[in-house]
Amino acid sequence: MRAAVLHEIGQDKLEVLDDVEATGFGPGKVRIRVRATGLCHSDLSAMNGVLPQPAPFVPGHEGAGEILEVGEGVRTLRPGDRVVVCWLPACGACPACKRGQTELCLSGFMNAGTPNFKRPGGDVFGFAGTGTFTEEVVVDAGCAVPIPDDVPFDIAALIGCGVTTGLGAALNTADVEAGSSVAVIGCGGVGISAVQGARLRGAAEIMAVDPVASRRESALKFGATRAVSPDELADAKQEVTAGEGFDYVFEVVGKSATARTAYETTRRGGTLVVVGAGAMDDFLQLNMFELFFDEKRILPSMYGGGDVLRSYERTIALWRAGRIDLAGLITHRVPLAEINEALDQMRTGTALRTCIEI
């Protein structure tokens, strides 16, 4: 079967091969025919080494498709079921799950060290224990979440990561209050979803911040009240908040420099939400006086900061009701054979989300 493979960390191109085989099928597993997958910035971060990932590997974790085969003991799925791939399934038994913090369950990460694929030359891993830049993938049954028949595969794929992460940051982690002021730094697919979440909650001012003009224009269409480049942020903060700072600031880039800017853009007593996935050696510096004196809340948001399955259901309900726009997030479409074009679109910021159709 075909799959896009990164041979070594640090390479900037994927090779689409036709000699890849999905492995590991057995009890408790399912085989999925991938129909659509989105390109998330985390895929690029794994490719360049920002996020830890063994290689060679098949990127992709934001996917949807159909069940081809179910292993022994799988009771809730059957061949033909339409599913979204959940890269962070909850085990239901660990301390985090028992506390109701299922987004912090580490059981899914245990799969990241086990190869999902093989080639004549050896084993191949799947990103985050999945790997959806492929025609077929084998995952634990808990990674395959059924979706209603009226949800297209491309929309379902977005729900699998980017939309759940961005919406959840606003709705779950920040719990944005009506009438508040919000700034979102980084307006790709996740950032735009945070904009939509803030709009849903009734934020009065939603400032979108991004260096790419087309993304700023898109943010306005999705509910931002203003959109500025990073160089314009200080003046916009002064104009909108009289210099005090915003009630909520979302950092959706994953770099210490933008996190520091986000901190300085947050008002005293306000909330900074860290959504971007950054590197382990990129340190955010805060002095102990400002940390105490400003009383700003710093809230990391992992996968939307809430129960993933409930978040999926809520997103589908909001989409059906026309309260959020998911189709508009897909600005580009490419076949698997042109996956490197999608990577270029992500790197240059020309795409909010590129759907890879398989």
C-alpha positions in Angstrom: 0.0 0.0 0.0 1.0 3.6 -0.3 2.3 5.8 2.5 4.3 9.0 2.9 7.5 8.3 4.9 10.1 10.5 6.6 13.3 8.5 6.6 15.3 10.7 9.0 14.5 13.5 11.5 15.4 16.8 10.0 14.5 16.0 6.4 12.0 18.4 4.9 10.4 16.1 2.3 8.4 13.0 2.5 8.7 10.1 0.1 5.5 8.4 -1.0 6.2 4.7 -1.3 4.0 1.8 -2.4 5.8 -1.0 -0.4 4.6 -0.1 3.1 2.5 -2.6 5.1 0.4 -1.8 8.2 1.3 -4.1 11.0 0.2 -5.1 14.5 -3.3 -6.3 13.7 -4.7 -8.6 16.4 -6.8 -8.7 19.5 -8.1 -5.3 20.5 -7.0 -3.7 17.2 -8.7 -2.3 14.2 -7.6 -1.8 10.6 -8.7 1.5 9.1 -8.9 2.6 5.5 -8.0 6.2 5.7 -10.1 8.5 3.4 -9.0 11.9 4.5 -6.3 13.4 6.7 -5.4 16.9 7.6 -1.8 18.3 7.9 -1.3 19.7 11.4 1.7 21.8 12.4 2.6 19.1 14.9 3.5 16.8 11.9 6.1 19.4 10.8 7.3 19.6 14.4 7.9 15.9 14.5 9.7 16.0 11.2 12.1 18.6 12.3 12.7 17.2 15.8 10.8 19.8 17.8 8.5 17.0 19.0 10.1 13.7 19.9 9.4 10.9 17.4 11.4 7.8 16.3 12.1 7.5 12.6 11.6 6.4 10.0 7.9 7.2 10.4 4.6 8.0 8.7 3.4 11.4 9.8 -0.3 12.3 10.2 -2.6 12.0 13.2 -5.6 14.0 12.1 -7.5 11.4 10.0 -10.8 9.7 9.3 -11.9 6.7 7.4 -13.7 3.3 7.4 -13.1 0.2 9.5 -11.9 -2.6 7.3 -11.3 -5.3 10.0 -11.7 -5.7 13.7 -9.6 -7.9 16.0 -10.7 -10.4 18.6 -12.4 -8.7 21.6 -13.5 -5.6 19.8 -17.2 -5.2 20.6 -18.1 -1.7 19.7 -16.9 -1.5 16.1 -17.5 -3.5 12.9 -16.3 -3.4 9.3 -17.8 -0.5 7.4 -18.1 1.8 10.4 -17.0 5.4 9.7 -14.5 6.7 12.3 -12.3 9.5 13.3 -8.8 8.7 14.4 -8.1 9.7 18.0 -4.4 10.0 18.6 -4.8 10.3 22.4 -7.3 7.7 23.5 -8.2 7.4 27.2 -7.6 4.1 29.0 -10.2 4.9 31.7 -8.2 3.3 34.4 -5.1 5.5 35.1 -5.1 8.2 37.8 -5.6 11.0 35.2 -8.7 9.2 33.7 -10.1 8.6 37.2 -9.8 12.2 38.0 -11.7 13.1 34.8 -8.6 14.5 33.1 -8.7 12.0 30.2 -6.7 14.4 27.9 -3.7 13.7 30.2 -3.9 9.9 29.8 -0.5 8.6 28.7 -1.6 5.2 27.5 -1.8 6.3 23.9 1.7 7.6 24.0 2.9 4.2 24.8 2.0 3.1 21.2 4.4 5.8 19.8 7.4 3.5 20.5 5.9 0.5 18.7 6.2 0.4 14.9 2.9 0.6 13.1 4.3 -0.3 9.6 7.0 -2.2 7.9 8.8 -2.1 4.6 11.3 -4.6 3.0 14.0 -2.5 4.6 12.6 -2.7 8.2 10.1 -1.2 10.6 8.4 2.1 10.3 6.7 4.0 13.1 3.5 6.0 13.0 3.4 9.6 14.4 1.9 9.7 17.9 1.1 6.0 17.6 -1.1 6.5 14.5 0.3 7.7 11.1 -2.5 8.7 8.8 -0.5 9.8 5.7 -1.3 6.3 4.4 -4.0 4.2 2.8 -4.4 1.9 5.8 -3.4 2.0 9.5 -3.8 -0.4 12.4 -4.5 1.2 15.8 -6.0 0.2 19.1 -9.8 0.1 19.0 -9.9 3.1 21.3 -8.3 5.2 18.7 -11.2 4.7 16.3 -14.2 6.8 17.3 -17.4 6.3 15.4 -18.9 9.3 13.6 -22.4 9.9 12.2 -23.1 9.3 8.6 -23.7 12.9 7.8 -20.2 14.0 8.8 -17.9 14.0 5.8 -14.5 12.4 6.2 -12.7 15.7 5.6 -14.7 17.4 8.4 -14.2 14.5 10.7 -10.4 14.6 10.2 -10.3 18.2 11.4 -12.2 17.3 14.5 -9.6 14.6 15.2 -7.1 17.3 16.3 -7.0 20.9 15.2 -10.6 21.9 15.8 -10.9 20.0 19.1 -7.6 21.6 20.3 -8.5 25.2 19.4 -12.2 25.1 20.4 -11.4 23.3 23.6 -8.8 25.8 24.5 -11.4 28.5 24.5 -14.4 26.5 25.8 -12.7 24.2 28.3 -9.4 25.5 29.4 -10.0 29.3 29.4 -13.8 29.1 29.8 -14.0 32.5 28.1 -16.5 34.9 29.7 -19.1 36.8 27.6 -18.1 40.4 27.0 -14.4 39.8 27.6 -11.4 40.7 25.4 -9.4 38.0 23.7 -6.2 37.9 21.6 -5.1 34.8 19.6 -1.5 34.7 18.6 -1.0 32.3 15.7 -4.0 31.9 13.3 -3.6 28.7 11.5 -6.3 26.0 11.8 -6.0 25.7 15.6 -5.8 29.4 16.2 -8.9 30.0 14.0 -10.7 27.4 16.0 -9.8 29.2 19.2 -11.2 32.4 17.5 -14.5 30.5 16.8 -14.6 29.3 20.4 -14.2 32.8 21.8 -16.9 34.0 19.4 -19.2 31.2 20.6 -18.6 32.3 24.2 -19.6 35.9 23.4 -16.2 37.7 23.7 -16.6 41.3 22.8 -13.2 41.9 21.3 -11.3 39.1 19.5 -7.9 40.2 18.2 -6.2 37.9 15.7 -2.4 38.1 15.5 -0.5 36.6 12.6 2.3 37.6 10.3 0.5 36.2 7.2 -2.0 38.6 5.7 -4.2 35.9 4.2 -4.6 34.3 7.7 -5.5 37.6 9.2 -8.2 38.1 6.6 -9.5 34.6 7.3 -9.6 35.3 11.0 -12.0 38.2 10.4 -14.3 35.9 8.5 -14.4 33.4 11.3 -15.2 35.9 14.0 -12.2 38.0 14.9 -13.1 41.7 15.4 -9.6 42.9 14.5 -6.6 41.3 12.9 -3.0 42.6 13.2 0.5 41.6 12.4 2.9 41.0 15.3 4.5 44.4 14.8 1.1 46.0 15.2 0.1 44.2 18.4 1.5 46.7 20.9 -0.4 49.6 19.3 -3.6 47.4 19.1 -3.3 46.5 22.8 -3.1 50.2 23.6 -6.1 51.0 21.4 -8.4 48.2 22.4 -7.6 47.8 26.1 -6.1 51.3 27.0 -2.8 49.5 27.5 -4.1 47.2 30.3 -4.0 44.0 28.3 -6.5 41.4 27.2 -8.6 39.2 29.5 -7.5 36.1 27.6 -4.5 35.5 25.4 -4.0 32.3 23.4 -0.5 31.4 22.3 -0.9 29.0 19.4 2.6 29.0 18.0 4.6 26.9 20.5 7.7 29.2 20.9 9.0 30.9 24.0 9.3 34.2 22.3 5.6 34.3 21.4 4.6 32.9 24.8 6.5 35.8 26.4 4.7 38.3 24.1 1.4 36.6 25.0 2.2 37.0 28.7 3.0 40.7 28.3 -0.3 41.1 26.3 -2.3 39.6 29.1 -3.8 42.0 31.6 -2.9 41.7 35.3 -5.2 39.0 36.7 -5.9 37.8 33.2 -5.4 34.4 31.6 -2.7 33.2 29.3 -3.5 29.9 27.5 -0.6 28.0 26.0 -1.9 25.9 23.1 1.1 25.6 20.8 3.3 22.5 21.1 6.9 23.6 21.6 10.4 22.1 22.0 11.8 20.7 25.3 14.8 22.9 25.1 12.9 26.2 24.5 12.5 27.8 27.8 10.0 30.5 28.8 11.5 33.1 31.2 9.5 34.8 33.9 10.8 36.5 36.9 9.4 35.6 40.3 8.2 39.2 41.1 6.0 39.5 38.0 4.7 36.0 38.5 3.6 36.9 42.0 2.7 40.6 41.4 0.7 40.3 38.2 -1.4 37.3 39.3 -1.8 36.2 35.7 -3.1 32.6 35.3 -0.9 30.5 32.9 -3.0 27.6 31.7 -1.5 25.0 29.3 -4.2 23.3 27.1 -3.5 19.8 26.0 -5.8 18.6 23.2 -8.5 21.1 24.1 -8.2 20.5 27.9 -11.3 18.3 28.2 -12.8 14.9 27.6 -12.0 14.2 24.0 -15.1 12.1 23.1 -17.4 14.7 24.6 -15.5 17.4 22.7 -16.0 15.5 19.5 -19.7 15.2 20.1 -20.0 18.9 21.0 -18.1 20.0 17.9 -20.4 17.9 15.6 -23.5 19.4 17.3 -22.2 23.0 16.8 -21.2 22.2 13.2 -24.7 20.8 12.5 -26.3 23.8 14.0 -24.2 26.2 11.8 -22.6 27.7 14.9 -19.0 26.9 13.7 -17.6 26.8 10.2 -15.4 23.7 9.6 -15.5 23.4 5.8 -14.0 26.9 5.6 -10.9 25.8 7.4 -10.0 23.6 4.5 -8.3 26.0 2.1 -6.4 23.5 0.0 -6.7 19.9 -1.1 -4.1 17.6 -2.5 -3.8 13.9 -3.2 -1.3 11.8 -1.2 1.1 11.8 -4.1 1.5 15.6 -3.7 1.9 15.6 0.1 5.1 17.7 -0.1 3.0 20.5 -1.7 0.9 20.4 1.4 4.0 20.8 3.6 5.1 23.9 1.6 1.6 25.4 2.1 1.9 24.9 5.8 5.4 26.3 6.1 4.5 29.4 4.1 1.3 30.0 5.9 -0.8 29.9 2.7 -3.1 27.2 4.1 -5.2 27.1 7.2 -5.6 23.4 6.7 -4.7 21.2 3.8 -6.8 18.1 3.3 -4.9 15.1 1.9 -7.4 13.0 0.0 -6.5 9.3 0.0 
